């Protein structure tokens, strides 16, 4: 991580990115999926300023951290999903690329004024003999005419037309040669040269790829960077999908690959949306993560906890007693393949909300729980101060 990046300097730099400043003659919608295009661009700029490696990590941290929401001008009730972020930059990749490059240059100009280092800016000399002028950008705020140059199209790394993205029931052995994952930075084709004149002096900077974006899909923790205090408490549903085989109970588990609890085993589940009931959360998470349609079940556990390194959480455990479908791996970057494990022989480590729900199910600790009393009208007190 580049220690020169100071969080307090990031929000003011993002504030300077206004659509009218960087748009020029680029045609792009003012809103997209109900969100401001200007805001979505600022969201996509965050991984160049803070160690966010992928769109999934970006969406996850954005949902959990009010400071990130505030920095890009988001309302906590309207957070873009990973799918929205992905679709926004693919829908019109040429316009997205042009606006992103201009936005990075604008931030570099503003940082230069206050002598602030940025992780995507290099002032070292580079061989630019084969670079060609891409466009001339007139920044209305600084009044500078900026020449943007990069390698000719024939020398750039090609982004495949058929983007490789994991899909349900994907077999890794069938991965065809030539198909690639496209990382966030590959749309921009670093390095990029930006050159302008101030009086008789010529200034040149290079836009480069931040070091942490070299392996986008590995887990990344922002705790050291932003701390834990920004993570908001929430309610989560955790669904025990249980079946009986040869007289023994088995539960459906997968290993978490990213985010909170990466490396541990977990049941299907996730954060409850503010407008959702617990039952609605159960149905949505089971459908989105496993491809199962919930038909019947009941709440079996409710715990309020604050585990070091995690947000305060109200964790609701639910057992699915009837469902339709076969378990499928739908979120390839989030977890491993779903597998059945005997309740008497569970893998380790278990994610703490999963452990709570299984312990309470075994002990029948919350026999009086039902759908009516799990969603009280009064706000649930998450903890005692």
C-alpha positions as semicolon CSV with decimal commas, in nm:
position;residue;x (nm);y (nm);z (nm)
1;X;0,000;0,000;0,000
2;X;0,123;0,348;-0,079
3;X;0,155;0,515;0,262
4;X;0,156;0,860;0,100
5;X;-0,217;0,832;0,032
6;X;-0,398;1,009;0,315
7;X;-0,772;0,954;0,339
8;X;-0,846;1,313;0,443
9;X;-0,715;1,433;0,106
10;X;-0,931;1,197;-0,100
11;X;-1,284;1,344;-0,055
12;X;-1,179;1,697;-0,164
13;X;-1,015;1,550;-0,476
14;X;-1,329;1,354;-0,561
15;X;-1,539;1,667;-0,509
16;X;-1,346;1,834;-0,791
17;X;-1,469;1,568;-1,035
18;X;-1,783;1,725;-1,177
19;X;-1,946;1,602;-1,495
20;X;-1,946;1,947;-1,654
21;X;-1,571;1,969;-1,593
22;X;-1,474;1,642;-1,762
23;X;-1,763;1,571;-1,996
24;X;-1,671;1,798;-2,288
25;X;-1,821;1,648;-2,605
26;X;-1,865;1,298;-2,459
27;X;-2,220;1,168;-2,484
28;X;-2,322;0,993;-2,165
29;X;-2,650;0,977;-1,966
30;X;-2,681;1,215;-1,672
31;X;-2,831;0,933;-1,466
32;X;-2,783;0,558;-1,489
33;X;-2,995;0,297;-1,311
34;X;-3,141;0,577;-1,099
35;X;-2,796;0,698;-0,990
36;X;-2,604;1,006;-1,100
37;X;-2,341;0,932;-1,366
38;X;-2,113;1,176;-1,185
39;X;-2,150;0,971;-0,865
40;X;-2,091;0,640;-1,044
41;X;-1,772;0,780;-1,198
42;X;-1,650;0,890;-0,855
43;X;-1,725;0,540;-0,722
44;X;-1,510;0,391;-1,001
45;X;-1,228;0,633;-0,914
46;X;-1,204;0,505;-0,555
47;X;-0,991;0,196;-0,643
48;X;-0,725;0,428;-0,787
49;X;-0,706;0,616;-0,456
50;X;-0,770;0,346;-0,196
51;X;-0,664;-0,022;-0,201
52;X;-0,986;-0,165;-0,348
53;X;-0,895;-0,442;-0,589
54;X;-1,215;-0,532;-0,769
55;X;-1,570;-0,423;-0,838
56;X;-1,693;-0,673;-0,584
57;X;-1,460;-0,542;-0,312
58;X;-1,562;-0,189;-0,410
59;X;-1,935;-0,266;-0,382
60;X;-1,887;-0,452;-0,052
61;X;-1,686;-0,177;0,117
62;X;-1,915;0,092;-0,024
63;X;-2,214;-0,077;0,141
64;X;-2,033;-0,108;0,475
65;X;-1,847;0,222;0,509
66;X;-2,029;0,555;0,548
67;X;-1,704;0,744;0,483
68;X;-1,683;0,597;0,133
69;X;-2,049;0,678;0,069
70;X;-1,995;1,035;0,182
71;X;-1,680;1,078;-0,029
72;X;-1,867;1,005;-0,353
73;X;-2,194;1,176;-0,254
74;X;-2,411;0,869;-0,203
75;X;-2,721;0,837;0,013
76;X;-2,692;0,533;0,241
77;X;-3,033;0,415;0,118
78;X;-2,917;0,408;-0,246
79;X;-2,593;0,213;-0,287
80;X;-2,502;0,080;-0,636
81;X;-2,470;-0,296;-0,659
82;X;-2,174;-0,475;-0,814
83;X;-2,393;-0,554;-1,116
84;X;-2,477;-0,184;-1,163
85;X;-2,110;-0,085;-1,143
86;X;-2,009;-0,355;-1,393
87;X;-2,291;-0,274;-1,634
88;X;-2,229;0,101;-1,617
89;X;-1,867;0,074;-1,735
90;X;-1,946;-0,189;-2,000
91;X;-2,255;-0,024;-2,145
92;X;-2,049;0,245;-2,314
93;X;-1,688;0,153;-2,246
94;X;-1,541;0,415;-2,484
95;X;-1,713;0,707;-2,310
96;X;-1,641;0,558;-1,967
97;X;-1,273;0,522;-2,051
98;X;-1,244;0,880;-2,179
99;X;-1,415;1,027;-1,872
100;X;-1,210;0,815;-1,631
101;X;-0,881;0,925;-1,787
102;X;-0,987;1,290;-1,778
103;X;-1,099;1,254;-1,414
104;X;-0,766;1,100;-1,310
105;X;-0,581;1,385;-1,482
106;X;-0,801;1,645;-1,310
107;X;-0,720;1,490;-0,971
108;X;-0,351;1,485;-1,062
109;X;-0,366;1,857;-1,148
110;X;-0,536;1,943;-0,819
111;X;-0,297;1,725;-0,617
112;X;0,000;1,889;-0,786
113;X;-0,117;2,230;-0,663
114;X;-0,103;2,115;-0,301
115;X;0,206;1,897;-0,354
116;X;0,021;1,578;-0,272
117;X;0,137;1,241;-0,405
118;X;-0,113;1,009;-0,571
119;X;-0,069;0,633;-0,623
120;X;-0,160;0,648;-0,992
121;X;0,072;0,938;-1,083
122;X;0,438;0,903;-1,178
123;X;0,672;1,188;-1,269
124;X;0,959;0,963;-1,372
125;X;1,079;0,976;-1,731
126;X;0,938;0,703;-1,953
127;X;1,006;0,613;-2,313
128;X;0,732;0,793;-2,508
129;X;0,878;0,755;-2,856
130;X;0,596;0,528;-2,972
131;X;0,316;0,722;-2,800
132;X;0,057;0,902;-3,011
133;X;-0,180;1,186;-2,925
134;X;-0,514;1,039;-2,814
135;X;-0,703;1,364;-2,751
136;X;-0,666;1,721;-2,635
137;X;-0,863;1,794;-2,320
138;X;-0,948;2,153;-2,228
139;X;-1,001;2,169;-1,850
140;X;-1,250;2,454;-1,793
141;X;-1,154;2,494;-1,426
142;X;-0,777;2,530;-1,456
143;X;-0,786;2,673;-1,809
144;X;-0,515;2,428;-1,918
145;X;-0,504;2,255;-2,255
146;X;-0,386;1,900;-2,183
147;X;-0,249;1,662;-2,445
148;X;-0,328;1,299;-2,362
149;X;-0,103;1,043;-2,530
150;X;-0,069;0,667;-2,512
151;X;0,054;0,372;-2,710
152;X;-0,105;0,326;-3,053
153;X;-0,400;0,090;-3,071
154;X;-0,193;-0,184;-3,236
155;X;0,044;-0,191;-2,935
156;X;-0,214;-0,177;-2,661
157;X;-0,327;-0,477;-2,467
158;X;-0,646;-0,585;-2,639
159;X;-0,961;-0,620;-2,431
160;X;-1,135;-0,931;-2,567
161;X;-1,476;-0,877;-2,725
162;X;-1,613;-1,181;-2,544
163;X;-1,546;-1,092;-2,182
164;X;-1,479;-1,387;-1,957
165;X;-1,700;-1,379;-1,651
166;X;-1,785;-1,679;-1,430
167;X;-2,141;-1,800;-1,477
168;X;-2,358;-2,057;-1,297
169;X;-2,236;-2,415;-1,337
170;X;-1,910;-2,290;-1,493
171;X;-1,652;-2,564;-1,537
172;X;-1,300;-2,420;-1,497
173;X;-1,153;-2,703;-1,708
174;X;-1,350;-2,572;-2,007
175;X;-1,195;-2,223;-1,990
176;X;-1,099;-2,138;-2,347
177;X;-0,763;-1,987;-2,436
178;X;-0,788;-1,620;-2,525
179;X;-1,073;-1,544;-2,287
180;X;-0,968;-1,324;-1,997
181;X;-1,102;-1,153;-1,693
182;X;-1,101;-0,778;-1,749
183;X;-0,977;-0,589;-1,445
184;X;-1,085;-0,239;-1,356
185;X;-0,762;-0,082;-1,480
186;X;-0,746;-0,262;-1,816
187;X;-1,000;-0,032;-1,978
188;X;-0,750;0,253;-1,942
189;X;-0,437;0,087;-2,092
190;X;-0,168;0,233;-1,867
191;X;0,071;0,409;-1,892
192;X;-0,091;0,731;-2,014
193;X;0,093;1,058;-2,072
194;X;-0,061;1,396;-1,984
195;X;0,125;1,707;-2,098
196;X;0,045;2,077;-2,067
197;X;0,217;2,414;-2,077
198;X;0,223;2,684;-1,808
199;X;0,385;2,990;-1,955
200;X;0,713;2,878;-2,109
201;X;0,728;2,557;-1,906
202;X;0,604;2,218;-2,020
203;X;0,477;1,980;-1,754
204;X;0,430;1,606;-1,804
205;X;0,293;1,337;-1,577
206;X;0,227;0,967;-1,627
207;X;-0,087;0,786;-1,520
208;X;0,009;0,437;-1,404
209;X;-0,159;0,142;-1,241
210;X;-0,164;0,150;-0,856
211;X;0,038;-0,139;-0,715
212;X;-0,257;-0,296;-0,530
213;X;-0,452;-0,346;-0,855
214;X;-0,208;-0,610;-0,981
215;X;-0,421;-0,897;-0,846
216;X;-0,775;-0,759;-0,838
217;X;-0,967;-1,057;-0,700
218;X;-0,760;-1,134;-0,391
219;X;-0,915;-1,030;-0,061
220;X;-0,835;-0,678;0,057
221;X;-0,893;-0,539;0,402
222;X;-0,930;-0,162;0,443
223;X;-0,910;-0,180;0,822
224;X;-0,550;-0,054;0,839
225;X;-0,637;0,217;0,590
226;X;-0,969;0,350;0,718
227;X;-1,007;0,173;1,053
228;X;-1,308;-0,015;1,189
229;X;-1,513;0,272;1,326
230;X;-1,696;0,349;1,002
231;X;-1,864;0,009;0,975
232;X;-2,233;0,041;1,055
233;X;-2,429;-0,217;1,259
234;X;-2,674;-0,427;1,061
235;X;-2,910;-0,724;1,068
236;X;-2,812;-1,037;0,876
237;X;-3,003;-1,354;0,792
238;X;-2,825;-1,692;0,790
239;X;-3,009;-1,984;0,633
240;X;-2,951;-2,344;0,743
241;X;-3,046;-2,563;0,449
242;X;-3,067;-2,904;0,616
243;X;-3,143;-3,247;0,469
244;X;-3,147;-3,601;0,611
245;X;-2,929;-3,874;0,457
246;X;-2,913;-4,222;0,608
247;X;-3,072;-4,093;0,926
248;X;-2,815;-3,814;0,971
249;X;-2,862;-3,441;0,922
250;X;-2,645;-3,254;0,670
251;X;-2,613;-2,878;0,624
252;X;-2,517;-2,682;0,313
253;X;-2,191;-2,485;0,347
254;X;-1,937;-2,305;0,128
255;X;-1,603;-2,140;0,198
256;X;-1,610;-1,758;0,189
257;X;-1,351;-1,627;-0,058
258;X;-1,373;-1,250;0,000
259;X;-1,493;-0,989;0,244
260;X;-1,577;-1,053;0,608
261;X;-1,473;-1,397;0,727
262;X;-1,276;-1,486;0,412
263;X;-1,145;-1,842;0,445
264;X;-1,417;-1,962;0,683
265;X;-1,722;-2,179;0,605
266;X;-2,066;-2,025;0,597
267;X;-2,431;-2,102;0,529
268;X;-2,615;-1,891;0,266
269;X;-2,710;-1,548;0,393
270;X;-2,625;-1,181;0,405
271;X;-2,722;-0,835;0,514
272;X;-3,091;-0,750;0,540
273;X;-3,197;-0,445;0,344
274;X;-3,369;-0,172;0,549
275;X;-3,706;-0,219;0,376
276;X;-3,697;-0,601;0,395
277;X;-3,844;-0,840;0,647
278;X;-3,621;-1,123;0,766
279;X;-3,831;-1,366;0,561
280;X;-3,782;-1,157;0,247
281;X;-3,407;-1,145;0,316
282;X;-3,397;-1,525;0,353
283;X;-3,578;-1,577;0,022
284;X;-3,357;-1,329;-0,164
285;X;-3,024;-1,457;-0,030
286;X;-3,114;-1,820;-0,088
287;X;-3,215;-1,744;-0,445
288;X;-2,916;-1,519;-0,523
289;X;-2,645;-1,730;-0,363
290;X;-2,764;-2,088;-0,409
291;X;-3,041;-2,081;-0,671
292;X;-3,298;-2,232;-0,432
293;X;-3,657;-2,113;-0,389
294;X;-3,751;-2,101;-0,021
295;X;-4,091;-2,259;0,047
296;X;-4,107;-2,312;0,421
297;X;-3,899;-2,276;0,735
298;X;-3,875;-2,085;1,061
299;X;-3,636;-1,869;1,262
300;X;-3,423;-2,067;1,506
301;X;-3,167;-1,821;1,640
302;X;-3,110;-1,454;1,714
303;X;-2,783;-1,320;1,850
304;X;-2,646;-0,970;1,900
305;X;-2,272;-0,947;1,891
306;X;-1,965;-0,741;1,826
307;X;-1,675;-0,963;1,724
308;X;-1,339;-0,778;1,705
309;X;-1,271;-0,679;1,344
310;X;-1,637;-0,702;1,239
311;X;-1,933;-0,464;1,257
312;X;-2,191;-0,500;1,531
313;X;-2,451;-0,738;1,399
314;X;-2,792;-0,876;1,481
315;X;-2,759;-1,227;1,340
316;X;-3,084;-1,413;1,270
317;X;-3,063;-1,786;1,197
318;X;-3,336;-1,955;0,993
319;X;-3,384;-2,320;0,901
320;X;-3,521;-2,399;0,556
321;X;-3,745;-2,705;0,590
322;X;-3,877;-2,699;0,233
323;X;-3,725;-2,560;-0,086
324;X;-3,721;-2,610;-0,463
325;X;-3,413;-2,660;-0,677
326;X;-3,058;-2,792;-0,660
327;X;-2,777;-2,595;-0,495
328;X;-2,563;-2,408;-0,750
329;X;-2,258;-2,186;-0,720
330;X;-2,389;-1,850;-0,843
331;X;-2,139;-1,604;-0,693
332;X;-1,804;-1,738;-0,808
333;X;-1,596;-1,463;-0,658
334;X;-1,773;-1,469;-0,321
335;X;-1,762;-1,835;-0,218
336;X;-1,659;-2,186;-0,318
337;X;-1,887;-2,466;-0,438
338;X;-2,179;-2,548;-0,207
339;X;-2,135;-2,884;-0,033
340;X;-2,328;-3,097;0,215
341;X;-2,157;-3,160;0,551
342;X;-2,282;-3,382;0,839
343;X;-2,386;-3,173;1,138
344;X;-2,176;-3,409;1,347
345;X;-1,862;-3,343;1,140
346;X;-1,842;-2,979;1,029
347;X;-1,542;-2,818;0,860
348;X;-1,334;-2,553;1,034
349;X;-1,326;-2,265;1,073
350;X;-1,693;-2,172;1,073
351;X;-1,793;-1,808;1,016
352;X;-1,918;-1,682;1,353
353;X;-2,285;-1,616;1,248
354;X;-2,298;-1,969;1,103
355;X;-2,155;-2,114;1,424
356;X;-2,414;-1,925;1,631
357;X;-2,705;-2,046;1,419
358;X;-2,589;-2,410;1,423
359;X;-2,528;-2,406;1,799
360;X;-2,875;-2,262;1,864
361;X;-3,036;-2,511;1,625
362;X;-2,873;-2,805;1,805
363;X;-2,968;-2,677;2,149
364;X;-3,317;-2,558;2,044
365;X;-3,223;-2,234;2,225
366;X;-3,497;-2,018;2,071
367;X;-3,802;-2,243;2,061
368;X;-4,043;-1,948;2,086
369;X;-3,919;-1,763;1,779
370;X;-4,158;-1,713;1,489
371;X;-4,189;-1,483;1,187
372;X;-4,407;-1,240;1,382
373;X;-4,173;-1,178;1,676
374;X;-3,850;-1,184;1,473
375;X;-3,959;-0,860;1,298
376;X;-4,075;-0,634;1,584
377;X;-4,235;-0,299;1,507
378;X;-4,003;-0,118;1,747
379;X;-3,637;-0,081;1,642
380;X;-3,432;-0,371;1,773
381;X;-3,167;-0,270;2,025
382;X;-2,846;-0,411;1,885
383;X;-2,648;-0,382;2,205
384;X;-2,642;-0,218;2,544
385;X;-2,417;0,082;2,581
